[in-house]
Amino acid sequence: MSMQVPNSPRKMRFMPFGYKLMLTYMVFIIIPMIAIGYFSNSMYQNSIRKHTRNNIQGTITQIKDNIEYRMRDVERISDMLYNDESLIIPLKNYETGWNSYERMADIIIPKFNIAMNATGLNIAMYIFLSNETLPERYYGSFESEDPDQLERIKNTNIFHLNRIEDKVWHKNFPEEKFGLTMEWQRVERDYELGRISLLRRLVDLKYQVKPREIGFMRISLRKQELFEAIDYSKIGEGSTLWVTDEQGSILYMSGRTPDYANMDNYLIIKDSVGRQNWELTAYVPLTVMETDSARVKMFIIAICLLCLVVFTFAGMFISRYFSIRMNKVVSVLNAYREGELHKRMGYQGNDEFSEIASALNEMGQNINHLIEEVYMTQIEKKEAELESLQAQINPHFLYNTLSSISRLAKFGEIDKLQRMVLDLAKFYRLSLNEGRTLIPVSSELEQAEAYINIQRTKFGDAVTIDYDIDPAIVKYETIKLILQPFIENAFEHARMGDSLNIRIVGRLEGKRIVFKIIDNGVGMPAERIRQIFDPIEGLNTGFGIRNVHSRIQLHFGSDYGVKIGSGRGIGTTVQIVIPAREIGKVPVDRSSTS
């Protein structure tokens, strides 16, 4: 290997170590820290204020919507009565005596009760009628009204209109505009009892241009229930929420009274409520925003410190990078020595180490290619062993079947002989399968059924077969002739007495297919099961079972194969496990098999 001249152009193409270290430090530490500090200090205050205001505004809107929903619910009850012609007609019908009481009991009161029960709110309803032929009906007294009692009994107090004609709130009630005029006010004992009432006339529906009053409605409910959504804690500690009417009087308040002398310390947000120019006002101390700002500051500081730590370690790592390049070469060489030929040296640059990395990678690739060729030769040898093992099954089965055919011919049972020969032909047609080892599960089941038909011809009704096959497994593939040997064993060795029941089960369990051949035969001891999978020299017990087990493991790996569970007098269960692999998919990697 020739020495390179120290002052050659090739050596001067890469950046010196000091420059790379400085550039790394600037990129990973100085520039990000300056950018984070600058943009965080210039933007976070306005962002937090805007975000907090938007959140509070959204909360105020939700509170407003909740109040208006409850108001509309009460107004809807008044609409039911206001627009009910079947109620208005009896109210303006001037008949005395029993007819008057009958109208009240059968029509008018049920109408009011239906309206009261049309809402989930607790309300007290008072009706004042101009038709004095209708009797008054009320609980308690007019002067000492008890709305809580009306709420409990779900009923309506009905009075004559003359009881309120001199009341200021009735005299000052706005002129009627058909279908529109209604007001929320605190009248009678509403102030004392913490309630508020919806006031509205009942009018003759025939006179809509100039409505004629025939009654008056007052629907009262607790302020606490109407304004339940008003809760200062929803917008921050120390905040205040209140609702004022059109005169500026406070209808409801949540939270402590704001400090009027220092209103600059509050964020004030207002929104209108309902039809009557009520106003929902929120006083939010700016300290709430400052708390959020402090949290953001702490968060930014924590992020900056974290970045400083991370970037410091990153700088240390990068600075060491140039001192450990030779260790990379040694590591790759040691890996090749230990057989890890897939390992590669990743290096990008324009110096001697890039050439070393390229040469090592190419050498590893060439050696790996040679090993793969040897490995493929071994795989082909395994395939030949697989075919050899599989070929040993058919002569054994053929010998047994031909013996049965011989017996049928000897006794002249021509029909059974014909069926057995046809099923045998079908069995071998499916077994050949154009020389393919892998076949669809459906073909394997069909082949097993052909064998069972042969045995049914031989044993008749002495053997019953039950199938329990999951249709989902037929789209997968298997190696051929994995069911027939175990069904054959059941027929040949499991019979106890004159009858035998065999159950064939096929299930999809996750990414595996599990077959089970279950019989109620004589069973077998544990020692014999052990000898099947670990035979003693010179003892050829369970050749067919081992054959299937070996073929499955040769093809799919050691995670799959055959298991047997049995007991004397209780029968035998054979479990065959193969991978669930769709037909035509890439075969399972068998590199782990021996």
C-alpha positions in Angstrom: 0.0 0.0 0.0 1.5 3.3 -1.0 1.8 6.2 1.4 -0.2 9.3 0.6 1.7 12.6 0.3 0.8 14.8 3.3 0.1 17.9 1.2 -1.9 16.1 -1.4 -5.2 17.7 -2.6 -7.2 14.7 -1.4 -6.3 15.3 2.2 -7.2 19.0 2.1 -10.8 18.3 0.9 -12.3 17.5 4.3 -12.9 20.1 7.0 -10.4 20.2 9.9 -11.5 18.9 13.3 -11.7 22.3 15.0 -14.0 23.8 12.4 -16.4 20.8 12.6 -16.5 21.0 16.3 -17.3 24.7 16.2 -19.9 24.4 13.5 -21.6 21.6 15.5 -21.7 23.7 18.7 -23.2 26.7 16.8 -25.8 24.6 15.1 -26.9 22.4 18.0 -26.6 24.8 21.0 -26.1 28.5 20.3 -28.5 29.1 17.4 -31.5 27.1 18.9 -31.1 28.7 22.3 -31.0 32.2 20.9 -34.0 31.5 18.7 -36.1 29.9 21.5 -35.3 32.8 23.9 -36.1 35.5 21.5 -39.3 34.2 20.1 -40.7 33.0 23.5 -40.1 36.4 25.1 -41.6 38.3 22.3 -44.7 36.2 21.6 -45.9 34.3 24.7 -47.5 37.3 26.6 -49.9 38.2 23.8 -50.6 34.6 23.0 -51.5 33.7 26.6 -53.8 36.8 26.9 -55.6 36.0 23.6 -55.9 32.3 24.5 -57.2 33.1 28.0 -59.7 35.6 26.7 -61.0 33.2 24.1 -61.4 30.5 26.7 -63.3 32.8 29.0 -65.4 34.1 26.2 -66.3 30.6 25.2 -67.2 29.8 28.8 -69.4 32.9 29.0 -71.1 31.9 25.8 -71.9 28.4 27.2 -73.3 30.0 30.4 -75.4 32.4 28.4 -76.7 29.5 26.1 -77.6 27.5 29.2 -79.6 30.4 30.7 -81.4 31.2 27.4 -82.2 27.5 27.0 -84.0 27.5 30.4 -85.7 30.8 29.6 -86.9 29.5 26.2 -88.2 26.3 28.0 -90.5 28.4 30.2 -91.4 30.7 27.3 -92.4 27.5 25.3 -94.9 26.6 28.1 -96.4 30.1 27.8 -96.6 29.6 24.0 -98.5 26.4 24.5 -101.2 28.2 26.5 -101.1 31.4 24.5 -101.8 29.7 21.1 -104.1 27.0 22.3 -107.5 27.8 20.8 -109.1 24.9 22.6 -108.1 26.6 25.9 -109.0 30.2 24.8 -112.6 29.3 23.8 -113.6 27.9 27.2 -111.9 30.8 28.9 -114.1 33.4 27.2 -117.3 31.4 27.4 -119.6 33.1 29.9 -121.7 30.3 31.3 -122.6 30.0 35.0 -123.6 27.2 37.2 -122.5 23.6 36.8 -121.3 24.2 33.2 -118.8 26.6 34.5 -117.3 24.2 37.1 -117.4 21.4 34.5 -115.4 23.5 32.0 -112.9 24.3 34.7 -112.4 20.7 35.9 -112.5 18.9 32.5 -110.8 21.3 30.1 -109.1 24.3 31.6 -107.2 22.8 34.6 -106.0 19.8 32.6 -104.6 22.2 30.0 -102.7 24.1 32.6 -101.4 20.9 34.2 -100.2 19.5 30.8 -98.3 22.7 30.2 -96.7 22.6 33.7 -95.5 19.0 33.1 -94.0 19.9 29.7 -90.7 21.0 31.2 -88.2 19.5 33.6 -87.9 22.7 35.5 -89.7 23.3 38.8 -92.2 26.0 38.2 -95.2 27.6 40.0 -97.9 28.9 37.7 -100.5 31.6 38.4 -103.4 32.3 36.0 -105.6 35.4 36.3 -108.9 35.2 34.2 -111.2 38.1 33.2 -114.1 35.7 33.0 -115.6 35.8 36.5 -118.1 33.1 35.7 -115.3 30.7 36.0 -114.6 29.8 39.7 -111.2 30.6 41.3 -109.2 27.6 42.3 -106.0 28.0 44.3 -103.9 26.6 47.1 -103.1 28.8 50.1 -104.0 32.4 49.7 -103.4 35.2 47.1 -101.7 37.4 49.7 -99.4 34.8 51.2 -98.5 32.9 48.1 -96.4 29.7 48.5 -94.8 28.8 45.1 -92.8 26.0 46.7 -96.1 24.3 47.5 -97.3 24.6 43.9 -94.0 23.1 42.7 -94.5 20.1 45.0 -98.1 19.4 44.0 -97.6 20.2 40.3 -100.7 22.4 40.1 -101.9 25.8 39.1 -103.4 28.7 41.1 -106.3 30.3 39.2 -107.6 33.7 40.2 -109.8 36.4 38.8 -108.0 39.2 36.9 -109.4 41.9 39.3 -107.0 40.7 41.9 -104.0 42.3 40.0 -105.7 45.1 38.1 -104.4 47.6 40.6 -100.9 46.1 40.7 -98.2 48.4 39.3 -96.5 45.6 37.5 -99.8 44.8 35.7 -100.7 48.4 34.9 -97.2 49.1 33.5 -97.1 45.9 31.4 -96.3 46.8 27.8 -98.9 47.1 25.1 -99.7 43.7 23.6 -98.1 42.7 20.3 -99.6 39.5 19.2 -97.4 36.5 20.0 -94.4 38.6 21.1 -95.2 40.6 24.3 -93.7 38.9 27.4 -91.4 40.0 30.2 -89.3 38.5 33.0 -89.8 40.4 36.2 -89.7 40.0 39.9 -93.2 40.7 41.3 -95.2 40.0 44.4 -93.0 37.8 46.7 -90.3 37.1 44.1 -87.8 39.4 45.8 -88.4 37.8 49.2 -88.3 34.2 47.9 -85.4 34.5 45.5 -87.6 33.9 42.4 -88.3 35.4 39.0 -91.4 35.3 36.9 -92.3 35.2 33.2 -95.3 37.5 32.7 -97.6 37.2 29.7 -101.2 38.0 28.7 -103.8 35.5 27.4 -105.6 37.1 24.5 -108.6 36.3 22.3 -107.1 34.7 19.2 -109.7 36.2 16.9 -108.4 39.7 17.5 -104.8 39.5 16.5 -104.4 43.1 15.1 -105.6 44.6 18.3 -105.5 41.8 20.8 -108.1 41.7 23.6 -106.9 40.5 27.0 -108.9 37.6 28.5 -106.3 36.6 31.1 -102.8 36.9 32.5 -100.1 34.3 33.0 -97.4 34.4 35.6 -94.9 31.5 35.6 -92.5 31.7 38.5 -89.3 29.7 39.1 -86.3 29.9 41.4 -83.4 32.2 40.3 -81.0 29.5 41.5 -82.5 27.1 39.0 -82.7 29.6 36.1 -79.1 30.8 36.7 -77.7 27.5 37.8 -74.9 27.7 35.1 -73.5 30.9 36.6 -70.5 29.7 38.6 -67.4 32.0 38.9 -65.1 28.9 39.4 -65.6 28.1 35.7 -63.5 31.2 34.7 -60.9 31.3 37.5 -60.4 31.9 41.2 -61.3 35.4 42.4 -63.6 36.1 39.4 -67.1 37.4 39.5 -70.1 36.6 37.3 -73.4 38.4 37.5 -76.6 39.0 35.5 -78.2 42.4 35.4 -81.7 43.4 34.1 -82.4 46.3 31.8 -82.4 48.8 34.7 -78.9 47.6 35.8 -80.1 45.8 38.9 -78.3 42.6 39.7 -80.5 39.6 39.2 -78.0 37.0 40.2 -74.3 37.0 41.2 -71.6 34.3 41.7 -68.3 35.2 43.3 -67.2 38.1 45.4 -67.9 41.7 44.6 -65.1 43.2 42.4 -62.8 46.0 43.7 -64.3 49.0 42.0 -61.4 51.2 42.9 -59.0 49.0 40.9 -61.0 48.0 37.8 -57.9 48.2 35.7 -56.8 45.0 37.3 -59.7 43.1 35.8 -60.5 41.7 32.4 -64.2 42.6 31.8 -66.3 40.6 29.3 -69.9 41.3 28.7 -72.7 39.5 26.7 -76.4 40.0 26.3 -78.9 37.4 27.6 -82.5 36.8 26.4 -84.9 39.3 24.8 -84.9 42.0 27.5 -81.4 43.3 27.3 -80.2 41.4 30.3 -76.4 41.5 30.5 -74.1 38.8 31.6 -70.8 40.3 32.9 -67.6 38.6 33.9 -64.8 40.3 36.0 -61.6 38.2 35.7 -58.6 39.3 37.7 -55.5 39.8 35.5 -53.7 37.6 38.0 -55.4 34.6 36.4 -53.6 35.5 33.2 -50.3 36.2 35.0 -50.6 32.7 36.6 -50.9 31.2 33.1 -48.0 33.3 31.9 -45.8 32.2 34.8 -46.6 28.6 33.9 -45.5 29.2 30.3 -42.4 30.9 31.5 -41.5 27.9 33.7 -42.3 25.6 30.8 -40.0 27.5 28.4 -37.2 27.6 31.0 -37.5 23.8 31.5 -37.5 23.2 27.8 -34.4 25.4 27.4 -32.6 23.6 30.2 -33.6 20.3 28.7 -32.3 21.4 25.3 -29.1 22.6 26.8 -28.5 19.2 28.5 -29.4 17.3 25.3 -27.4 19.4 23.0 -24.4 19.3 25.4 -24.4 15.5 25.3 -25.0 15.7 21.5 -22.0 18.0 21.2 -19.9 15.6 23.3 -21.0 12.7 21.2 -20.2 14.4 17.9 -16.8 15.6 19.2 -15.9 12.1 20.1 -17.0 10.9 16.7 -13.8 11.6 15.0 -11.7 9.8 17.7 -13.6 6.5 17.4 -13.6 6.0 13.7 -10.9 3.4 14.0 -13.0 1.6 16.6 -15.7 1.3 14.0 -13.4 -0.5 11.7 -12.2 -2.9 14.5 -15.9 -3.5 15.4 -16.8 -4.5 11.9 -13.7 -6.8 11.6 -14.6 -8.5 14.9 -18.1 -9.0 13.8 -16.9 -10.7 10.6 -14.7 -12.9 12.7 -17.7 -14.0 14.8 -19.8 -14.7 11.7 -22.0 -11.6 11.7 -21.4 -10.9 8.0 -24.6 -8.7 7.7 -22.9 -5.9 9.7 -21.9 -2.9 7.7 -19.9 0.2 8.5 -21.9 3.3 7.8 -19.6 6.2 7.1 -20.0 9.2 4.9 -17.1 11.4 4.0 -14.3 12.0 1.6 -11.2 10.7 3.3 -9.4 7.4 3.8 -12.0 6.1 6.2 -14.6 6.2 3.5 -12.5 4.0 1.3 -11.9 1.6 4.2 -15.7 1.5 5.0 -16.5 0.8 1.3 -13.9 -2.0 1.1 -15.1 -3.7 4.3 -18.7 -3.5 3.3 -18.0 -5.0 -0.2 -15.9 -7.8 1.4 -18.7 -8.6 3.8 -21.2 -8.7 1.0 -19.1 -11.0 -1.1 -18.5 -13.4 1.8 -22.2 -13.3 2.7 -23.1 -14.1 -0.9 -20.9 -17.2 -0.9 -22.4 -18.4 2.4 -25.9 -17.9 1.0 -25.0 -20.1 -1.9 -23.8 -22.8 0.5 -27.0 -22.3 2.6 -29.3 -22.7 -0.4 -27.5 -25.9 -1.2 -28.3 -27.1 2.3 -32.0 -26.0 1.9 -32.3 -28.0 -1.3 -30.9 -31.0 0.5 -33.6 -30.4 3.2 -36.2 -30.2 0.5 -35.1 -33.6 -0.8 -35.3 -35.1 2.7 -38.8 -33.6 2.9 -39.9 -35.3 -0.3 -38.3 -38.6 0.8 -40.1 -38.5 4.2 -43.4 -37.7 2.4 -42.9 -40.5 -0.1 -42.7 -43.0 2.7 -46.3 -42.5 3.8 -48.0 -43.5 0.6 -46.7 -47.1 0.3 -47.8 -47.8 3.9 -51.3 -46.5 3.3 -51.4 -48.2 -0.1 -50.5 -51.5 1.4 -53.3 -51.3 4.0 -55.9 -50.3 1.4 -54.9 -53.0 -1.1 -55.2 -55.5 1.7 -58.8 -54.3 2.3 -59.5 -54.4 -1.5 -58.2 -57.9 -1.6 -60.5 -59.0 1.2 -63.5 -57.4 -0.5 -62.7 -59.1 -3.7 -62.3 -62.4 -1.9 -65.8 -62.2 -0.4 -67.3 -60.9 -3.6 -68.5 -57.5 -2.3 -68.3 -55.8 -5.7 -70.1 -52.6 -4.8 -67.9 -51.9 -1.8 -64.9 -52.9 -3.9 -65.8 -50.4 -6.6 -66.4 -47.5 -4.1 -63.1 -48.2 -2.4 -61.2 -48.3 -5.7 -62.8 -45.0 -6.8 -62.0 -43.4 -3.4 -58.4 -44.7 -3.6 -58.0 -43.2 -7.1 -59.4 -39.9 -5.8 -57.0 -40.1 -2.8 -54.0 -40.6 -5.0 -55.1 -37.9 -7.5 -55.2 -35.4 -4.7 -52.0 -36.8 -3.2 -50.0 -36.4 -6.4 -51.2 -32.7 -6.8 -49.0 -32.2 -9.8 -45.9 -32.8 -7.6 -46.5 -29.9 -5.3 -45.8 -30.2 -1.6 -48.0 -27.2 -0.6 -51.7 -27.6 -1.2 -54.8 -25.7 -0.1 -56.3 -26.7 3.2 -59.5 -27.5 1.3 -57.6 -30.1 -0.8 -56.1 -31.7 2.4 -59.6 -32.0 3.9 -61.0 -33.4 0.7 -58.1 -36.0 0.6 -58.8 -36.9 4.3 -62.5 -37.3 3.4 -61.5 -39.7 0.5 -59.6 -41.8 2.9 -62.5 -41.8 5.4 -64.8 -42.9 2.7 -62.5 -45.9 2.0 -62.6 -46.8 5.7 -66.4 -46.3 5.9 -66.7 -48.9 3.1 -64.5 -51.2 5.1 -66.1 -50.7 8.6 -69.6 -49.6 7.7 -71.7 -48.1 10.6 -69.3 -49.2 13.2 -67.4 -45.9 12.8 -69.0 -42.4 13.0 -67.2 -39.3 11.8 -68.0 -35.7 12.9 -66.5 -32.6 11.3 -66.1 -29.3 13.0 -64.2 -27.2 10.4 -63.9 -23.4 10.6 -64.7 -22.1 7.0 -62.0 -19.3 7.6 -59.2 -21.8 7.2 -59.9 -23.0 3.7 -58.1 -19.9 2.1 -54.8 -21.0 3.7 -52.3 -23.7 2.5 -50.7 -26.6 4.2 -48.3 -29.4 3.3 -50.1 -32.4 2.1 -50.9 -35.6 3.9 -50.9 -34.4 7.5 -54.4 -35.5 8.5 -54.7 -38.9 6.9 -52.0 -40.8 9.0 -53.7 -39.9 12.3 -57.2 -40.8 11.0 -55.7 -44.1 9.8 -54.2 -44.7 13.3 -57.6 -44.0 14.8 -59.2 -46.5 12.5 -56.5 -49.2 13.0 -55.7 -48.9 16.7 -58.3 -46.9 18.6 -61.4 -49.2 18.3 -62.7 -50.4 21.6 -65.6 -52.8 21.1 -67.8 -52.6 18.0 -68.0 -48.8 17.6 -65.7 -45.8 17.2 -66.4 -42.1 17.0 -63.8 -39.8 15.4 -64.1 -36.0 15.5 -62.1 -33.8 13.1 -61.7 -30.2 14.1 -60.1 -27.3 12.2 -59.7 -23.9 13.8 -58.0 -20.5 13.0 -56.3 -19.3 16.2 -54.6 -16.0 15.6 -51.8 -16.6 13.0 -52.0 -20.4 13.4 -54.2 -23.2 12.1 -54.9 -26.0 14.6 -56.3 -29.4 13.5 -57.4 -31.9 16.1 -58.3 -35.6 15.5 -60.2 -36.8 18.5 -61.4 -40.4 19.1 -63.1 -42.2 21.9 -61.0 -45.3 21.5 -58.8 -47.3 23.8 -56.2 -44.6 24.2 -52.5 -45.1 24.9 -50.2 -44.8 27.8 -47.8 -41.8 28.3 -44.8 -44.1 27.8 -45.9 -45.0 24.3 -46.4 -41.3 23.4 -42.9 -40.6 24.6 -41.5 -43.4 22.4 -43.3 -42.1 19.3 -41.4 -38.8 19.5 -38.2 -40.2 21.0 -38.0 -43.7 19.6 -35.8 -46.4 21.1 -33.3 -47.9 18.6 -34.8 -50.9 16.8 -38.4 -50.0 17.8 -40.4 -48.6 14.9 -43.4 -47.3 17.0 -45.3 -44.3 15.5 -43.4 -44.0 12.2 -46.3 -42.2 10.5 -46.7 -39.7 13.4 -43.0 -38.9 13.4 -43.1 -38.6 9.7 -45.8 -35.9 9.8 -44.2 -34.1 12.7 -40.8 -34.1 10.9 -42.3 -32.8 7.6 -44.1 -30.0 9.4 -41.0 -28.9 11.3 -38.8 -29.2 8.2 -41.1 -27.0 6.3 -42.4 -24.5 8.9 -39.9 -24.5 11.8 -39.7 -25.9 15.3 -42.6 -23.7 16.5 -45.1 -26.0 14.7 -45.8 -29.8 14.7 -47.7 -32.5 16.4 -48.8 -33.0 20.0 -50.7 -36.0 21.4 -52.8 -36.3 24.5 -54.3 -39.6 25.5 -55.4 -41.8 28.4 -56.3 -45.5 28.7 -60.0 -46.0 28.1 -60.8 -42.3 27.4 -59.5 -41.9 23.8 -56.8 -39.9 22.1 -56.5 -36.3 20.9 -53.9 -35.4 18.2 -53.2 -31.7 17.7 -51.5 -30.5 14.5 -50.3 -26.9 14.4 -49.2 -25.1 11.2 -48.9 -21.4 10.4 -51.8 -19.6 8.8 -50.3 -18.7 5.5 -52.4 -17.7 2.5 -52.1 -19.6 -0.7 -49.3 -18.2 -2.9 -47.6 -16.1 -0.2 -43.9 -16.1 0.4 -42.9 -19.2 2.4 -42.0 -19.0 6.1 -38.2 -18.3 6.8 -36.8 -21.7 7.7 -33.3 -20.5 8.5 -33.8 -21.3 12.1 -34.5 -25.0 11.5 -31.8 -27.6 11.8 
